Amino acid sequence: MIMNILSDSVDNPSFDESGAVNAPTPTRDSSYTATYSPDDNKLRLYSVARLQRDVYERVNGAGFRWAPKQNLFVAPMWTPEREDVLLELCGDIGDEDQSLTERATTRAERFETYSDKRADEAQSARDAVSAITDNIPLGQPILVGHHSERHARKDAQRIESGMRKAIRLWDTSTYWTARAAGALRHARYKERPDVRARRIKTIEADHRKWLRSSDESTRWLKLWQRLSSLDQIKTHDGGTTTLMQRALFLSERDQACFGTWSELERNQITPEQAQERLIAAHTRVIARAGRWIAHCENRLAYEKAMLGVAGGTAADQTKPEKGGACVCWASHRGGWSYIEKVNRVTVSVLDNWGNGGRNFTRTIPFDKLSKLMTAAQVREKRELGLLVEFADKTGFALREVPQEEMRNPESASIDATHAQATELESTRDCANPAQSFETLRQQLAKGIQVVSTPQLFPTPPQLAARIVREADLREGMRILEPSAGTGNLVREVARLVDLKRTKLVAVELNRSLADNLQSVFPSVVVLWRDFLDISRLESDPFDRILMNPPFANGQDVVHVEHALSLLAPDGILIAIMSAGMTFRQDHRIKALRQRIFDLGGTIRPLPDDTFEESGTAVRSVLVSLRAAPRL
């Protein structure tokens, strides 16, 4: 359980008669532990129990913030005031046990745990979407006016919601993965010699700043202490000044205590009171600056020792020299820059904008150089044939092997191509969750299509499989599906024969359904048109015709009659028709029924619940016939 650590209130520091700061009296508590880490210059407070609110307010007011995953309070940087708070609570401040790298590793492991959890949740959400879409091809439109519209719209909402959840969780997973890598990368960056060298320069600048502050307050303190004997301050006519005049003169120029001059001018305070106030103020400033100076000196000693252990910067390991080379931010990517001049703490290199203009000089500090090469090493590389000079003469790149020992370029190219192909093949063989979720993102952007499809009753999958089995399909045949719809018959044909060796033509009147069929079955010839408009003159006859035509207004009879005109000799036609084919007596149906029987065909009733999944109880039959053979 995450503890809400609270802290005790602390009195303000007091001063002795001379104005020096009295150290606060420690109120040691064994439940507190305080540490300081020079790696990140942070103070940390550990506690084993829940504390009172006034303790928390004191700690929080000093700038400490609760880190729940580490179970501690941490301050963003060391200050004397924060150190005083910890001394009051703990009595002393120990060294932090974990280094910056160890703490970053722990943090990265925690981030990776978050990432794994979110990835698992994303996969579960994706599986839930797949469970809904198993029988619905991705991109399948909602069929307006069809019996399935209400159910499909509800499924579409569930699918879209699930897809959004899966993508959101996957994005969160990748975020935590990046955070884990970033934590380790930042820790390694902080320990780089060049980064440490720049940190030393920053600490040295802070050290100089506090030295100046201490020196300035020391001078003002001496002036205020000698206020009654400052004969150097004269009036405009050279006369002797009074105590008030001297106090006004100093307070006007001393910024340590604002408002003192105004109070003296209005006779609200006496010169003696102003003197006492400013002496106390400068004493506090000197004491605080002294603590900062000591802290900076301790940090400098630590950072320089750690830099020495690492071997120093590149400039420490290899002294820069004219005619040598270096790698810096101004170098060509993967290349080196010639050193034109060595200054006291910088080197001069040539750079070029790459637009055909002249070279110009850049000055790079020693701590910004990541690699160095002496002039002798540059000459050696050139003599060995390892140096390839850039066209702008600003630097060079290095070969791994001498030019004369390089392999045949063509052979190298072939090997590289083979390696790339091998890598690509191995990538294809392994699962790629990132690509999977990116595809899901694209599908979500595409959304659910809405189309109007009256009189669409998709062929049940079991019946579609039965029709395809009875059709005796073989590769190389020409096959026609005149009312393809959502493609159930096409899908069963694709499972049985190789569509690349078989010509399958699917006709669909609805544009959206036709486009969907073409995207799902690229090897199928999909025609977006009315089947009844296709004449035998524009198409060769088909060896097999498998169809589920619309029933309304006797359209099934018209479609089957037209299909017979496109059937090749000895070809097979199998059609789902209305049960009226078995008993209706109008002239057109009687003629078609007789033609079926003359060809030796059959009209078999289908179960009453055949189209129950499609939302209709229409009775239907299965018509099968074989055309007369060629004479």
N, C-alpha and C positions, 0 to 999 in steps of 0.2 A: 504493500500500500504506500502510495506517495504521501510523505509527511509534509505538513505545512509548517515549516520551521519559522518560528517567530523569535524576536530578539529583545533584550532588555534596553531600556532607555539609559542614556549616559549623560552625565553633566558635562558642561563645556569645560575645557581646560582652564586652569587658574594660573596666575602669574605671581612671582615673588616680588619683593620690594624693588628689585632692580629691573623688573619687567620680563625676566626670563620665564620660559614656559615650564610649569611644574608638570612632570609626567603624571598621567592619570593613575589612580590607585587600581591595580588589577583586581577584578572580582572573579577569580578562577572558578571554573565549573568543569568537573570531569566529564560532563556530557558533551563538551565542546572540543573540537580539534581544529586548528587553523594551520594552513600550509601556504607556502609561496613557491611558485615555479618560475625560475629565471628563463625557461624556454619561451614562455608566452607572456611573462611579466604580469601574471594574474594571481590574485589572492583568493583562497577558497576556504569556506567555513563548513565543517561537518558537524552534525548533531545527531544524537541518538534518540531524542525525545521531542515531543511537541512543546513548544515554548509559549510564553505569554506574549500578548499582543504588543506591549511596549518594547519588548526585545526585538520583535520583527520590525517595528516602525523605525527603530534605531539603525538596524542593519540595512533595511531597504532605503532609508534616507541617506545612508553613506554610499549608495550606488550598487549594493549587492543585489543580484537577481537569482531567483530559484531555478535550478537546473533539475527538473524532475527525473530524467532518465539517469542522471549521475547521483541523485539524492544528496545534493549539496547546494550551498549558495556560492556564487562566483562573482567577483568584481572584474570589470573589463580591463583594468590596469591598476598597478600599485599607486597609492597616494599616501601621504603621511596620515591623513584623517582616517582612511580605511584601515591602515595599520593600527592606529590607536584603538579603533573599535574592536579589532581582533585581540589586541593585547589586553583590553579591559575584560573581554569575555573568557579568553583562554590562558592568559598569563604569558604565553610565548607563541611563536610562529615557527613551525617546523618546515622541513623541505618536502616538496611534493614527491610522492613515491613513483608516480608514473611520468615517463618522459612524454614529450609532445608526440612522438611517433607511436608510442604505446597507447596513448589516449586516442589518437586518430584511428588506430587499428580497432580498438574497442568500439569507437563510434561507427566505423565502416561496417563492422560485423552487425551492429544494431540496424543500420540502414539496409543491409542485405537481407536481414530477417524481415523487415517491413516489405522489401521488394518481393521476396518469395511469397509472402502471404497475399499480397495484392495480385501477383501473377496467378496463384492458385485460384483466387476468387474470380479473376478475369476468365480463366479457362472454364470454371464452373458456370459462369454466366453465359459463355459462348456455347457450352454443351447444352444448356437449357434452351438457347435459341435454336440449336441444331435439332433438338427433340421436336420442336414445333415445325421446323422447315423440312424434316426428313422426306415428307410426301409432297412438299411444295417446292418446286425448283426456284432458286434465287432469281428474282426478276419477274416471277409469275404475277400477272396483273390481277386486280380485283375485278370480278365480272359483274358489272352493274346489271340488275334485272335478272340475274341468275339466282337460283336457289341458294347458292353458296355465299352470296354477297355478305350477309350479316355475319356469318361465322368467319369469313375471310377478313373482314374489317377488324373484328376482334383479334384474330390471330396477327394481323398486320401491326396492330398497336402493341401487342405483347412482344412481337419480334423486334420492332423498332426500339421499344423500351429496353429489352434485353441487350440489343446491340450497343446502345448508348452506354449501358452499365458496363458491359465487357470492355469497351474502348476506354471508358473513363478509368476503370481499374487497371487496365494495361498501361495507360499513360502514367498513372500513379506509380506503378511498378518500375517503369523505366526511369521515372524521376528519382526514386530512392536508389536505384542502381547507379545513376549518375552522381548522386550525393555521396554514395560510398566511395566511388572512385575519386571524387573531388576531395574528400577528407584526407585520403592517403596522399593524393597528389600535392595538396597544400602542405602537409607535414613534411614531405620530401623537399618541397620547394623552400620551406623555412630553414632547412638544414643545409642547403647548398652553400658552399663557401662564398660565392659571389654575393648571394643574398645576405649572408651573415656579415660580410664586409660592409655592405650598404647599411645594415642595421647598426653596425658600430659607428658609422659616420653620423647617423641620426642621433644616437646616444651622446656622442661627443658634442654635437650641436646643442642638445639639451643641457649638457654639463656646462658648456660655456655660457648659456643663457642664465642658469642659476648662479654661476659665479659672478656674472655682471650684476644680477639682482642683489646678491649678498654684498658685493663691494659698494654698490650705490647706497644701500641702506646703512652700511657701516659709516660712510662719509656723512650722511644726513644725521645719524645718531650722534656722532661726535660734535656736529654743529649745534644740535639741540642741547646736548649736555653742557656746552660752553656758552649758552645763550646770554648769561649775565656778564660774560667777560669778552664778548665779541666786539672789540674796538675797531675791527676792520670795516664794519658797516658804518658809513658816514651819511650825513644828510647831503642834500644837493649843494649846499654852500660850504661843505666840508666840516660841519659841526658834529658834535658827539650825539649819537642816537640814544633814545630812551629804550627801556626794556620792551615796551609795547611796540615801538617802531621796529625793533629787531625781530620780534615775534611775527609782526605783519609781513616783514620782508621775507622771512623764511617760509611761512605758511603759504604765501602766494606762489612760491616756486616748488614746494614739496607736495607731491601728489599722493603721499601715503595716507592722508586722512582728509578727505574732501569735506568742505564746509567749515574748516577751522578758521580760515581767513575771515569769512562772513561773520562768524560768531565773535571774533576779536574786534572787528570793525564796529559791531553793534554793542560792544561791551557786555556781551552775554557770558563770556568767560574771561578770566585773567590770563596774562602771559604765562604765569606759573602753571595754570591748568592746561594751557595749550602745550607747554613744554612737557608736562607729565604724560599727556595723551600721545604726543608724537614719539616720545622715547619708548613708550610701551608698544606702539604700533611698529616701529622699526625693529625693536627687539624680537617681536613675533615674526616679522618678515625674515630676519637673519636666521632665526632658529629653524623656520620652515625651509628656507633655502639651503641651510646646512644639511637637513635631512635629505633633500633632493640631491644635493651634491654627493653625499655619501652613497645614496642609492645608485646614482649614475656611475660612480667609480666602481662599485661592486658589480654592476651589470657589465661594465667595460672589461673588468678583470675576467669575468666568466666567459663573455663572448670571445675575447681574444684567446683565452685558453682553448675553447672549443674550436676556434678557427685554426689554431696551431696543431691540434690533434688531427684535424682533417687535412693538414698539409698546406693550408693557406689557399689563397686564390690562385687562379691560373698565372697571374702576374708575379705571385710570390714563388711559384714553382719554376716558371720559365721567364726570365727577365725580358721585357720587350726591348727590341733593338731595331734600328733602321735597317731596312732590307729584309726583315723578317716578315712574318704574316700572323694574322689573328682571325678568329671567328667572332663576330659581333653582330648586333642587330642591323648594321649597315651592309653586311656581306651579302653576296648572292646566296640564294637558298642552296644549302649543301656545299657552299664554297668558302674560300678564304679571301681576306683582303690584305693587300700589301701594306706594310707599315712605312709611311713616308717620313714620319718624325716622331721622336719620343720626347715628351715633355715631363714635367715633374711628377704629375699624377695622371697624365692622359697620354694617348697616342693620337696621331693624325693619320687618317686613311682617306683614300679617294672613293668617291661615290658618283653615281650617274643616274639621272632620272630615266634613262632608257628611251629618250625621245630624239636621239641624235645630237643632243647638245654636248657642251664640254663637261669634262669631269670637274668636280669641286671637292673641297676638303671638308671632312667631318672630324670633330674632336670627340674621342670616346674615352671615358674614364677607365682606369685600370680594372675597377670592380665590375665593369660591364663587358669584359672580355671573357668568353667562355673557353677558348682554346688559344694557344700561342705556339709559334714555331720560330726558331732562330734563323738568322740569315744563312748559316751553314746548312741547316736542315732544308731550307728552301732550295739551295743550290744542289744538295744531294738528291732531292726528289726530281729536280729538273734533269739532272744527269742520268737518272735511272729511267727516264721516260714516263714518270708517273704524274707529271704536272701538265694540265691542260689549261692554258691561259684564256681568260675571257676576252671577247672582242674589244671591250671598252678599256682594257688594260688596268682595271681596278683590282684584279685579283685572279684567282685560279681555282680549278677543281682538281681533285686527286683521283687517279685511276687506282683500281685495286691491284692490277698487274701491269707490267710494262707493255707498251704498244706492240712491240714485236712479238710478245708472247701471247697476245690476245688470240682467241680462237677465230675461225672463219666466221664472219658476221652472219652469213646465211645459216650456218649450223647453230649459232647462238640464238638466232631468231626462231628456228624450228624448235629448239629445246625450250625456249621461253613460251612459245605457243603451246607446246605439249604440257608444260607445267601449268599454264593457265587453264587448259582444258581439263587437266586432272583435278585442279582445285575446284573448277566449276562443277565437275561431275560429283565430287565429294560433297559439295554444297547442296546439290540436288538430292543426294541420297539421304541427307540428314534433315530432320524436322526444323522448320524455321518459324518459330512462334511470331516473330516480329512481322514477317511477310504475311502470315495468316491474319493477324489483327489489322494490318494495313489493307488487306483485301476486304475485311469486314467493314473498315472505315469507308472504303469506296462504295461498297454495297449500300451502306447507310446513307451516303450522300445521294445515291441514285434514287433511293426511296421506293415506295410501293406505287405501281402504276394503277390507274383507274380507267377502265374501258367499258364500253357498252357492248354486250354480247348476247342478244336475245336468242332463244332456242339453242343454247349450248348445254349439252348434257354429256360430259366427258365419259369416254368408254372406261368402265371399271377395269383396273389393272388385271384382275384374274381373267376377265372375258377377253381382254386384249391379248394376253398370253395364249389363250385357247385358240383364238382366230389365227394368230401367227403360226402356231404349231400345225394347224389343219391346212394352212396354205402351202405347205411343202416348199418353202423358200430355198433357193440355191444362189450362190454367188454368180454374178454376171447377168442376173435377171433385171428387167425393168419393172419397177414396182410403183404403184400409185396409191396415195392416200388423199381422196378428193376433199375431205372435210377434216383437216388435221387438228383443229382446235388447240388443246393444250399439249398435244403430242404423245398421248399414251400409246397409240398404235405405233407411231414412229419409234418410240423408245423401245418397244418390244422387238421391232424389226432390227434395230441397231444392236440389240443383245444377241441376236441369232446369226446375223451375217455381217461381213466386213463391208461397211458403206463405201469404202474407197474402191472396192471391186464390184459394187452393185449400184445401179442408178436408182435412187429413191426420190420420187417427186412428191412433195407435199403441197397441197393447195389450201389456202386459208383466206377467207374474205376479210377478216378483221386485221387491220394493219399492225396493231400492237402484238397480237398473238403471232402473226407471221414473223415480225422482227425478233420476238423471243425465241421462236423455233429456230431461226437462222443462227442466232447467237449460241444456242445450246447445241445444235447439230450443224456445224459448218460444212460437213460433207454432203448434206441433203440439199437438193434443189427445191427451194421454197418459193412458191408463186403466190404473190398477193393479188388475188383476183377471184372472180366468181367462177366456180368450177363449170357451170353451165355455159360459160362463154368460150370454153376451150373446145375447139373442133378437131376432128381427126386429121384435117389437112395440115395443122400446125404441130402435130405431135405424132410420133411413131406409136403403134399400139403397145400396150403394157402386158407383160406376162402374168402379173398378179395385181389385183385391185382389192384393197382392204378398206372398208368404209363404214362409217357411222353417220349417215346423213340426217339432216333435220326432219322431224316428223310432221310439223304443222302444215295443214292444208295440202296434204298428200305430197309434200316435197320429197319424201323418201322414194316414192315411186318414180318421180321425174328424175331424180339423181341416179337411181339404179338403171333406168332406161338409157340415160346418157352415158353412164359408165360402160354399159354393154357395147356401146358403139366404139369405145376405145380399147376393148379387150382383144388381145391377140389370139389367133387361132390356138386352140388347146390351152388357152390361158384360164386361170381360176379367179373367180370373183366371190368374195365373202362379204356380206353386208348385214348390218343390224337394221331391221325394219319394224314398222308398227305391226302389232298382231292382227290388224285389219287385213293383212295380206292373205290370211287363211279363210276369211268368211265374207268379206265385202264383195258386192256383186256389180259394182259400176264397171263400165266397159273397159276402162284403162287398167284397172287392177286385175280384172279377169284375164285380159290379154297378157299382162306381164306374168301372172301366175302360170298360165298355160305355157308360156315360153320357157319358164324355169323348168317345168316338168318335162317339156319336150327335149331339153338339153340334159336330162337326167339329173337335175338338181334337186335339192331338198329344202324344205321350209320347216325348221325345228323350233318349237316354242322354247323360250327362255324362262327361267323362274320368275315369279311375279316380283320378287325383291331384288332383281338384277340391278336396277338403277336406284335402289334405296339410298345408297351413299351419295348419289347425285341429287337427292331431294325430290324424287318423283316416283310415283307408283305405276307409271305407264307400262302396259304390257307390251312385250316385244318378241320378235322371232329372229332366228339366225338363218339367213339365206345363203346357200352354198351351191355353186354350179361351175361346170367346166365348159368352155366354149368348144364348138365343133372343131375337129382337127382340120388342118389345111389339106385340101384335095390335091 
